[in-house]
Amino acid sequence: MGLIKQFEGCKLSAYLCPAGIPTIGYGRTTGVKLGQTITQTQADAWVVDEYDAFEARVRRIVTVPLSANQLGALVSFAYNLGVGALASSTLLRLLNAGDYKGAAAQFARWNKAGGRVLTGLTKRRAAEAALFVKP
């Protein structure tokens, strides 16, 4: 959850993310409307709930054993891009084939929003890849 909090940041008023999606708290997009505000307590509760939900969905699509660090990196990735993006990715295909090193190299490819490379996404993917390969 550390990477999610670090890279999402927390905003208590709804805003448009770089992809143009209404977002609030630590990157929550479900049911968010511009003009909406929440408390820090709500943001903290939502990120825990969403992390748990994303972790369960990631576990369902990964067929190989994962370390806690690998799981954390994948949950951060899915939280940011959606489980569908992970499910259809070369990253997941390589991982499920047992190619952990190849999977780790795929994180860097996912650094764009709206067709543009974003520095924040480049840094996030590098941090996720580093966590993924950390014993």
Disulfide bonds with the S-S distance in Angstrom:
none
